[in-house]
């Protein structure tokens, strides 16, 4: 891919200069992606186990309509 102002020869030289870093950059990217995926998966697994059974929900009074929002 040629950028504005660069010749094909300059592009070839830049690709050759970047070649030694390609494997390390890909490995670093895959490592970061794996870490983020692991943290996300663990978080979803941990939250899915929560059943919120210890939280009590107050009952709606008999005269109140559940569809109307309560005045705050």
C-alpha positions as CSV (number, residue, x, y, z in Angstrom):
1,X,0.0,0.0,0.0
2,X,1.6,3.2,-1.1
3,X,1.1,6.3,1.0
4,X,1.1,9.8,-0.4
5,X,4.7,11.0,-1.0
6,X,6.3,7.6,-0.8
7,X,7.7,5.7,-3.7
8,X,7.5,1.9,-4.2
9,X,11.2,1.6,-3.3
10,X,10.6,3.5,0.0
11,X,7.7,1.2,0.8
12,X,9.8,-1.9,0.1
13,X,12.5,-0.6,2.4
14,X,10.1,0.2,5.2
15,X,8.5,-3.3,5.0
16,X,12.0,-4.8,5.2
17,X,12.8,-2.7,8.2
18,X,9.5,-3.7,10.0
19,X,9.8,-7.4,9.2
20,X,11.8,-8.4,12.4
21,X,9.1,-6.9,14.6
22,X,6.1,-8.6,12.9
23,X,6.2,-11.8,14.9
24,X,6.6,-10.1,18.3
25,X,3.9,-7.6,17.5
26,X,1.5,-10.4,16.5
27,X,2.4,-12.4,19.6
28,X,1.9,-9.3,21.8
29,X,-1.5,-8.6,20.2
30,X,-2.7,-12.2,20.7
31,X,-1.5,-12.1,24.3
32,X,-3.4,-8.9,25.0
33,X,-6.5,-10.2,23.2
34,X,-6.3,-13.5,25.2
35,X,-6.0,-11.6,28.5
36,X,-8.9,-9.4,27.8
37,X,-11.0,-12.4,26.6
38,X,-10.1,-14.3,29.8
39,X,-11.1,-11.3,32.1
40,X,-14.3,-10.8,30.2
41,X,-15.2,-14.5,30.4
42,X,-14.4,-14.8,34.1
43,X,-16.5,-11.7,34.8
44,X,-19.5,-13.0,32.9
45,X,-19.1,-16.4,34.7
46,X,-18.9,-14.8,38.1
47,X,-21.9,-12.5,37.5
48,X,-24.0,-15.3,36.1
49,X,-23.7,-17.2,39.4
50,X,-25.3,-14.4,41.4
51,X,-29.0,-15.0,42.1
52,X,-29.7,-11.9,44.2
53,X,-31.6,-14.1,46.7
54,X,-30.4,-12.0,49.6
55,X,-32.1,-8.8,48.3
56,X,-35.7,-8.3,49.5
57,X,-38.1,-6.6,47.0
58,X,-40.8,-4.6,48.8
59,X,-44.4,-5.5,47.9
60,X,-46.5,-3.1,45.9
61,X,-49.3,-1.6,48.1
62,X,-52.8,-2.8,47.3
63,X,-54.1,0.6,46.2
64,X,-51.1,1.5,44.0
65,X,-51.1,0.8,40.3
66,X,-47.8,-1.0,39.3
67,X,-47.8,0.6,35.8
68,X,-47.8,4.2,37.1
69,X,-44.4,5.5,38.3
70,X,-44.3,6.5,42.0
71,X,-43.8,10.3,42.7
72,X,-40.3,11.0,43.8
